[in-house]
Amino acid sequence: FFFVLANTHPRLMKLTSLVLLFVVLCSFSAVSAFNWNVNDAQQYLFYSYAAYCNTDKVADWSCKWCSEPSVIDFEPIAFPYDRKIDGYGYIGIHHTNQTIVVAFRGSHDIRNYIIDLESIVLTPYKNMTGIEVGDGFYKEWNDLLPQVVPVVQDLVNENPTYDVWVTGHSLGAAVSILCAVELAEQKIANISVYNYGLPRVGNQAFSEYYNSLVPQTYRVVNGHDIVPHIPFESMGFYQVPTEVWENPAESWNFTVCNGSGEDPSCSDSQFLDLSV
């Protein structure tokens, strides 16, 4: 009806064109709002590194990486920890950047390595038909979940315009994926993920499900790092998108790969990846 009127009223026709242009521009802006940014990647690498520091150094934000200009104003708030599996992370807020940050530590002792080994076995994700994840990764996240989700929800309620960023390295990256999808399932908006050395977390059905909820994800692969290629696809695993391949390693030469999760022209193109 609106378009019929527009065709008979030149002024209304012009207004219609302007409205349509505005809608198109807004749609394009929404799609393009989250793009690969090397400065963001470096910032969240610092957060991932900080997760390996002693808890007291994280608590007063005095660790080696905490003085970097992009993260120096961060305020740690909570420190989820599970003694049984030695799973650890921290949560806090950066008011200058208007971000809520959740970071998880990677493997650093035998309990973590056991979790890594247990993750070569797929297990159902929340009893969803066909969707599976690594058993060890899922176990660690479920142990930490009660200490993470309520804190993030409280911070979001207090700061509703802030973005939520989730990060981690290696095992911590795997937990960051499960955390991000859980937060999205809890209807928390504006979730973004940058992580590093992410192993395959689940099967292709999980990858597709994850991407439908948390499309704002970049996982950085450093050169010939083997971790992003395990567990193997032949075992039923499949990576989440979007890979960003730094090749050669430590070169700051980044390629943003396609949205498949397993881009054959990126790190998957390497016949054998042996570095860790």
C-alpha positions in Angstrom: 0.0 0.0 0.0 2.8 2.4 0.9 4.5 1.7 -2.4 1.3 2.2 -4.4 0.9 5.7 -2.8 4.5 6.5 -3.5 4.0 5.8 -7.2 1.2 8.4 -7.3 2.8 11.1 -5.1 6.3 12.3 -6.3 7.2 13.7 -2.8 6.2 10.4 -1.1 8.2 8.5 -3.8 11.3 10.5 -2.9 10.7 9.9 0.8 10.3 6.2 0.1 13.6 6.1 -1.7 15.3 7.8 1.2 13.8 5.4 3.7 14.9 2.4 1.6 18.4 3.8 1.3 18.6 4.3 5.1 17.4 0.7 5.7 20.0 -0.6 3.3 22.8 1.5 4.8 21.8 0.4 8.4 21.7 -3.3 7.3 25.2 -2.9 5.7 26.5 -1.2 8.8 25.2 -4.0 11.0 26.8 -6.7 8.9 30.1 -4.8 8.6 30.3 -3.6 12.2 32.6 -6.5 13.3 35.6 -6.8 11.1 39.1 -8.2 11.7 41.2 -5.7 13.4 44.8 -6.3 14.2 44.8 -3.9 17.2 41.8 -5.8 18.7 43.6 -9.0 18.1 46.7 -7.8 19.9 44.6 -6.4 22.8 42.8 -9.7 23.4 46.1 -11.6 23.0 47.3 -9.6 26.1 44.2 -10.7 28.0 44.8 -14.3 27.0 48.5 -14.0 28.1 47.4 -12.5 31.4 45.4 -15.6 32.2 48.7 -17.5 32.6 49.9 -15.1 35.3 49.6 -15.8 39.0 46.1 -15.1 40.3 47.3 -12.4 42.7 49.0 -10.6 39.8 45.8 -10.7 37.8 43.7 -9.6 40.8 45.6 -6.3 41.2 46.3 -6.2 37.4 50.0 -6.0 37.8 51.2 -8.9 35.7 53.6 -8.5 32.8 50.9 -7.9 30.2 48.7 -5.7 32.3 50.6 -2.5 31.7 50.0 -2.6 27.9 48.3 0.6 26.9 45.2 -1.1 25.4 44.4 -3.1 28.6 45.9 -1.0 31.4 42.5 0.4 32.5 41.0 -3.1 32.8 39.4 -3.8 36.2 39.3 -7.5 37.2 36.2 -8.6 39.1 35.9 -12.4 39.4 38.3 -15.3 39.1 36.4 -18.6 38.2 38.4 -21.6 39.2 37.8 -25.3 39.5 40.4 -27.1 41.7 39.5 -30.6 40.4 40.6 -29.9 36.8 42.7 -26.7 37.5 40.4 -24.8 35.2 40.8 -21.0 35.5 39.8 -17.7 34.0 39.0 -14.2 35.0 36.2 -11.7 34.3 36.3 -7.9 34.4 35.4 -4.6 32.8 37.1 -2.0 30.7 35.0 1.2 31.0 37.2 3.2 28.6 36.6 0.6 25.9 33.0 -0.1 27.1 33.8 -3.8 27.2 33.2 -6.8 29.5 36.0 -9.3 29.2 36.1 -13.0 29.9 39.4 -14.8 29.5 40.4 -18.4 30.1 43.8 -19.9 30.7 45.2 -22.6 28.5 46.9 -25.9 29.4 49.7 -25.6 32.0 49.8 -28.8 34.1 48.9 -32.5 34.0 45.2 -32.0 35.0 44.8 -29.7 32.0 46.5 -32.2 29.7 44.1 -34.9 30.8 41.3 -32.6 29.8 42.9 -32.2 26.4 43.2 -36.0 26.0 39.6 -36.5 27.1 38.5 -34.0 24.4 39.3 -36.4 21.5 36.0 -38.1 22.4 32.8 -36.4 21.2 29.8 -36.1 23.5 26.3 -34.7 22.9 25.9 -31.0 23.5 22.9 -30.4 25.7 21.2 -33.4 24.2 20.8 -31.5 20.9 20.3 -34.0 18.1 23.5 -34.4 16.1 25.5 -31.6 17.9 28.6 -32.9 19.7 31.6 -31.4 21.4 34.8 -32.7 22.9 34.1 -34.3 26.2 37.0 -32.7 28.1 36.3 -29.2 26.9 32.7 -29.6 27.8 33.5 -30.9 31.2 35.8 -27.9 32.0 33.3 -25.4 30.8 30.4 -27.0 32.8 32.6 -26.9 35.9 33.4 -23.2 35.4 29.9 -22.1 34.1 28.3 -21.4 37.5 31.1 -19.0 38.3 31.0 -17.2 34.9 27.5 -16.7 33.6 25.9 -15.0 36.6 28.9 -12.6 36.9 28.7 -11.7 33.2 24.9 -11.3 33.4 25.3 -8.9 36.4 27.9 -6.8 34.5 25.7 -6.7 31.4 22.7 -5.6 33.5 24.8 -2.8 35.1 26.3 -1.8 31.7 23.8 -2.7 29.1 25.5 -0.8 26.3 28.9 -2.6 26.7 30.1 -5.4 24.4 31.1 -8.8 25.8 34.4 -10.1 24.6 35.5 -13.7 25.3 39.1 -14.8 24.7 41.6 -17.5 25.5 44.6 -19.5 24.2 44.7 -23.3 23.3 42.5 -25.1 26.0 41.4 -21.6 27.1 40.3 -20.9 23.5 38.2 -24.0 23.5 36.5 -23.0 26.7 36.0 -19.5 25.3 33.9 -21.0 22.4 31.7 -22.9 24.8 31.4 -19.9 27.0 30.4 -17.6 24.1 27.7 -19.9 22.8 26.3 -20.3 26.3 26.2 -16.6 26.8 24.4 -16.2 23.5 21.9 -19.0 24.5 21.3 -16.9 27.7 20.2 -14.0 25.4 23.2 -11.9 26.1 23.8 -9.7 23.1 26.9 -8.2 21.5 29.2 -11.1 22.0 32.6 -11.1 20.2 35.4 -13.6 20.3 39.1 -13.4 19.5 41.1 -16.5 20.4 44.4 -18.1 19.7 45.5 -21.6 18.9 42.0 -22.9 19.1 41.7 -26.7 18.8 38.6 -28.2 17.1 35.9 -28.1 19.7 33.1 -30.1 18.2 31.6 -31.6 15.0 30.4 -29.7 12.0 26.9 -29.5 13.3 28.3 -27.7 16.4 30.3 -25.4 14.2 27.2 -24.4 12.3 25.2 -24.0 15.4 27.9 -21.9 17.1 28.3 -19.7 14.0 24.5 -19.0 13.9 24.7 -17.6 17.5 28.2 -16.1 17.7 29.2 -15.1 14.1 31.5 -12.3 15.5 34.4 -14.7 16.0 38.0 -14.7 14.8 40.4 -17.5 15.7 44.1 -16.8 15.0 46.3 -19.6 13.7 50.0 -18.9 14.1 52.0 -20.3 11.1 52.2 -24.1 11.3 50.7 -24.5 14.8 49.4 -28.1 15.0 46.8 -27.4 17.8 44.1 -25.9 15.5 44.2 -29.1 13.5 43.4 -31.5 16.4 41.4 -33.4 17.1 41.4 -34.6 13.5 38.5 -34.2 11.0 38.7 -37.9 10.5 37.6 -38.2 14.2 34.4 -36.3 13.5 35.7 -32.8 14.5 35.3 -29.6 12.5 36.6 -26.0 13.2 34.4 -23.0 13.8 34.8 -19.9 11.6 36.5 -17.5 11.1 40.1 -18.4 10.8 42.7 -15.7 10.6 46.0 -17.2 9.5 49.3 -15.5 10.4 51.7 -16.9 7.9 54.7 -17.1 8.3 54.5 -17.3 12.0 55.2 -14.1 14.0 55.2 -12.2 10.7 52.1 -9.9 11.3 51.0 -11.1 7.9 47.4 -12.0 8.3 44.9 -13.7 6.0 41.2 -13.6 6.9 39.9 -16.9 5.6 36.5 -17.9 4.3 33.6 -18.5 6.6 33.6 -22.3 6.3 35.7 -23.0 9.3 38.0 -25.3 7.3 39.3 -23.0 4.5 41.5 -25.2 2.3 43.5 -22.2 1.2 44.5 -21.2 4.8 46.3 -23.3 7.4 44.5 -26.4 6.2 46.6 -26.1 3.1 49.7 -27.3 5.0 50.1 -31.0 4.6 51.7 -31.4 8.0 51.7 -29.0 10.9 54.1 -29.9 13.6 54.9 -26.8 15.7 53.2 -26.2 19.0 
